[in-house]
Amino acid sequence: MRATTLRIIDLPKSTPHRLPDQLRPNLRLVFVGTAASTRSAALGHYYAHPGNRFWRAIHEAGITPRRYQPGEFAALLELGIGFTDLSKSGAGMDHQIAAETIDVAGFRAKIEKYRPKTIAFTSKKAASLFYGKPSSVISLGRQPSDGSLPEIFVLSSPSGAASGHWTLEPWQELAKWIGTQGERA
């Protein structure tokens, strides 16, 4: 096996991001990351690094009926599942994303426009940026709601770099929530 070196990609503001939002009105679920990984930005697919557990997790938790591949991310719109990131111009690991590329206000505007039923942050870091709180005070799973936003879940990061903190439990909690919401519709 040959080692591959990936470099940080920081696209100019005028360059469209390689991971366009996958959003439409009234999705049942939108996954929200901090920013694309270098591999995802290079390939143009969400959660594309082979060590990332995202695609396995959404299938094993019961969110999708089969295991999708990163290149099939757009097909999840048919299941009512969308994607976006808090930074659309930065790429790399969370700690490598420039603070000025994080656009929480822009994300909130997308939520207002598209009104998904549920939001799932795919890391405590993304949730901490959204809430403006340290990651250490954010818990995994369903978050308290004041009714002004969709239901919000915080998931353990599927990144291989976060292996020491991995648990499928919040993903399963999300799947159960999504399933009960489908029964009520």
N, C-alpha and C positions, 0 to 999 in steps of 0.2 A: 504494500500500500504506500503510495507516494504522498508526502505531506504537501499541502497546498497553503500558500500564504495569501490571506485576504487582506486588502487594504481598506482603510476607512474611506467612505465616499461621502463627501459633503457637497451636494449639488448646489449650484448657484440658485438664488431666489427665482430667477427668470426661467429656470429649467423645470419642466413638469416632473414631478416625482415619478419614479419608476413603479411605485406601488399606488396606483390610483385608488381612491375610495371605492368600495363596493357597497353602495348605499342606495336605497330606494324607500319610499314612504311605508311606514307600518311594518317593518321587519320584526320578526319575533325575537331576534337576537343580533346584537352587533358586538363583535370582538374588537377590543381596543388595546393596541400596544403602545409602547413609548415611541418607537421608531422602527424602521426596517433594519434588519441585520445587514451586514455587508453582503452576505450571500444572497439574501432576499432581494436587496437592491440591485445586485448584479444580474440576477436571473429574472427579476420582475414578478416573483411569486411570494405571497405571504408565507412565513414560517418555513422557508426553503432549506435551511441547514439540515443535513442528514441527522445531526445529533439533537435536533429539536423534537420534543415529544408532542407538539400540538396536534398533528393529524392522527396520531395513535390515540391520544387522550380523548379527543372529541368522539371518536368511534367507541373506544372502550367504556366511556362514561355513558354512552347511549344517546348522544346528541345527534349523531349522523348514523344512517342505516348501514354504512360500509366505511371502510378506511379510504379516504380520498388522498390523492397525491397533491403536493404543493401547486403544481401546474393546473389543477382543477379548481382552484379557489373560487373562480367566478361562478362555477356551477352551484355553489352553496346558496347563491341568491334564490335559486328555485326551491330551496328548503326554508327560505325565510331568514337566512343568515348572511350578515354583511361584515365588512372589515373596514377599519380605519386605524390611524395612528395619531398620537398627539403631536408628533413632529413629522411633517411631510417632506421636509428638505434635508434632514439629517439622517445618517445611517451609521450603524455600529452597535456596540453594546451600550446598555443604558448609561453607564458612567462616561461614555465617550460622546454623548449627544450634547451639543452646545445648548445652553439654557435658552438662548435667544431664538432657537428654532422650535421650542415648545409653544404650541398655540392652543391653550386651554379655552380661550374665548372663541376661537374658530371651531373647536370641537363642540362647545356648548351650542353654537349657532347651528351646527349640523344636526345635533340632537333635537333642537327646536324645529328645524325644517322637516326632518324625516320621521321624527317621533317613533323610534323603535320601542318595543314593549320591554325589552331587557337589554342592559349593557353589561358586558363582562370584560373587565380589565385583565389582561393576561400577565400581569405582574403587580406586586405591591408597589413597585416604583411608579408605574403608570398611574395607579390609583392615588399615590401620595402627591403626584404632580397635579392631578385633577382636584383633589381635596385641599391642597396646600398644607399638608401635614406630613410629618416624618413617616417613613415606611414602618418604623418600629411601633407606631400606634395604630396601624391599619391591620385589621384582622382579615383572615381569609374567609370566603363564603359570602352569603347575602348580607348586604349592608343595611343599616337602619334607613328608613325612608320617611321623608316629610310630605310625600305626595306630589312634589313639584317636578320630580324627574322620573324617568322610567326606573324600574327595579334595577339595582346595581349589585353585581357580584364581583368579588376580587378572587382571582384564581392564582394558584401557585404557578410560578413562571415555568413554561415548558422548555426554556432554553437549557441546553446541555451545561452551560456555565452555572446554572442554579441547581444542579443535581442534588446537592446536600440539603436542599429545602423542598424537594419534590414530594407532592402527595396528590393523588387522584381525587381525594375526598371532596374538595370544593367543586371540582368539575362534575362529580356525580351529583352533588347538591344542585348545581345549575341544571343538569339534565332532568332531575326530578321536578324542579320548578317549571322548566319549559314544558315538560309533559303535562303537568297539572294545569298549566295555562291553556294548552291545546284542548284539554277536556272541557274547559269553561267556555271556550269560544263557540 
